[in-house]
């Protein structure tokens, strides 16, 4: 069986700031293969993120490969 996942992330500055637009967003897509003991997955992330308020905004995309272990 295969699980598909999607997430939409919103980062909003709630304090007083001097930025024109304090909102950033990104999305994640993931696919997980459900096997009895090991579940490999692939996750793709695209969008903007903030390291710290006041720091430059990064816009990137990346792919993550990994696995979950079930005992």
N, C-alpha and C positions, 0 to 999 in steps of 0.2 A: 504494500500500500504506500502511496505517496501523499505527503501533506504539503499543501501550498499555503504560503502566508504573505500578507501585505500589511505594512504599517505606514502611516503618515504622521510625521513628527512636526510639531510647531514649537518654536522657541521664542518667547515674548519677554522683553524687558519690562518689568512692572514698576521699577523705581524711576525717579527723575533722571533723565539723560539728555544729552545734546545731540542725539542721533536723529536723522530725518525719519528713518524707518527702523524701529526696534524689533521687527518680526523677521524670523528666519524659518525656513521649512525644508524638510527633506523626506525621502521615502525609502523604504526597504522592501525588497522582494526576496522570499526564501522558498527553497524546495528541500524537503527532508524525506529520505527513503526510510521507511519503518521496517526494520528487520529485527529478529528476536533480541540480539544483544548489542549490536552496534548500529547506530543510526547516523549515516553520513548526511551532511547538508551543504548547501551552497546558498550564500546570502549576498545580494547585490544592494549597495547603498548609493544613492545619488542625492545631492543637494548641498545646501549651505549649512554651516554650523559655526558656532561661536566658541572659541577656546575660553575666553574670559571677556566680560563686559569691558569695552574700551579698546579691545584688541582688534586687529583686522579680521574680517569675515572670510572664512575659507569656503570655497566651492569645489567640491571634489566628487569623485565616484570611485568606489572600490568593490572588489569581489573578495569574499571570505569563504574559505573551504574549511570544514571541520567535521567533528563527529561527537556524538553523545554515546556514553556507555551505560547500559542497563545491567544491574546486578540482580 
